Amino acid sequence: MALDAAAWDALLLSLRVASVAMLLSLPLALWVAWILARKEFRGKGLLSALVHLPLVLPPVVTGYLLLLAFGRNAPLGRLLESFGIGLAFHWTGAVLAAIIMGFPLMVRAMRLAIEAVDPRIEAAAATLGAPQVSVFARVTLPLIMPGILAGAVMGFAKAMGEFGATITFVANIPGQTQTLPSAIWTALQVPGGENRALVMAALAGVVALVAVLVSEALARRVAKRISGAR
Amino acid sequence: MLEVALHHGFTGFDLDLAFDAGAGITALFGRSGAGKTTVIDAVAGLLRPEAGRVVLDGRVLFDSANGIWVPPHRRRLGYVFQDARLFPHLTVEQNLMFGARFAPRRSSGAGFDDVVALLGLDGLLNRAPATLSGGEKQRVALGRALLSHPRMLLMDEPLASLDGPRKQEILPYLERLRDGDLCLPILYVSHAVDEVARLADRLVLLQDGRLRAQGALFDVMADPAAVPLLGVREAGAVLEADVIAHADDGLSTLAISAGQLELPGVQAPVGARVRLRVLAQDVILSRDRPEGLSSVNILPVRVEAVHPGDGPGAAIALTAGSDRLLARVTARAVLDLGLRPGMDCHAILKATTVAPGSIGR
């Protein structure tokens, strides 16, 4: 059972959307996770709720909200369009949807990792003359690396699997916005398309498995280095 | 010179005190919950007190009245924590280099090789903190702090989490630091009188968040008013003695201003100056010079003050030559012997009571 061109396109598009979404959201997710873990401020609860909202909102609603905000006739969408960034019905829109949907998972994994770092170790670094940025880069960051990797894989996997918000926001245009889940769904709508769907589903499974295995291996190596085991 | 004045309220407890610390080791002594760690954290900048002022060598680190707050990383105070707090993801060498990395470029202070030699870290450099013993961790933490070229060292009960032998392993390093040519002032938090008696030059006594006494170690330790703060079993004068001779039977002769003492187990070589700690409860007073005693350590003393305690005991301040001693006797004995200031009598020191382990320098 060979893969047809449309299935290939869908796989490659999904990989591209997931990779870009994961890379773009990493720094922001890390920053938000750090703020939520370490800072006390007014509106912290609200920020946390906003970040987690896509987790509990029906994906269709998230996609619809994105359409309302970034659609061709929406003010934000028009503004971005004037900078040459088209989101609606474009693969970059799929990236935005993936970022929004994967963000809570990434933040959660990183926040847990940051909270597990003993703040007294960070205080010790400060007394040695390290400014806050250096404390984060040289102490906190290496110690939370397993959490960052876990968050990145979560974000990537979520982006690979994202369906509802994506199809609502950017539709299902083969070669442009048809991600792997959209392609599978489309195949299932066509009589006799079950075989194509099955192949693509297997493909999605392989990608997910590889991602998890790689992240596990990386996390093990990092954890070994951190715990100081020889 | 470090000048500290702090006010900080907690639920059910508030801290309100002022003291200063000069050259050498200043011990901040108090029972658990006296506020010692709060004070040292406030000096380091890890805790921002409600009000107060912290000045180190003329540089204002904190002044609530003028809104001055220098963040911890700009205070240049080396902090050695009770639990070492080494960076778990770095080797011993990398931990040490972390301290050196942020030292100001033109600052003077200990070099890497000096610190490694001083603290005996040579064999540990490639180890991970997780594989070190408690004593080794503390030595690395101390080296890391020294390499940041601090203007003062803060130590929060660095020996409290170690067992007896490990303490003995660290103490000589601390003495080397005190007596060596680094000339680094140290603020040393402790609730162990033996450590304080062995290490400190200056003593600040805290109780329930208040300052109770401060001054030179020899003065505060010989002050009868300090007895309840130090604990009746732990109180006692500290004096300096010169090692004169070691005899074959294991006793050593030491000279103090009022005469000579015969003590067992003195490790220091002839000619060395050592500290003696004479527990108040192990000093016996006699009006007449006693004869036929098993103890040979009898000194002529003069009563300076009689300080009745809360219980049946009384603390007696004594002078022996130019040294001071402290004796703890019962209130009844004060009446029976007629002890009063200005009276001459004899103090009997049981040889075994001068613990050789706590003789320093």
Interface residues (C-beta under 8 A of the other chain):
Chain A: D118 R120 I121 A123 A124 A125 A126 T127 L128 G129 A130 P131 Q132 S134 V135 R138 V139 P142 L143 R225 I226 S227 G228 A229 R230
Chain B: A44 G45 L46 P71 P72 H73 R74 R75 R76 L77 G78 Y79 F81 D83 R85 F87 P88 H89 F98 G99 R101 F102 A103 P104 A128 P129 A130 T131 R144 A145 S148 L154
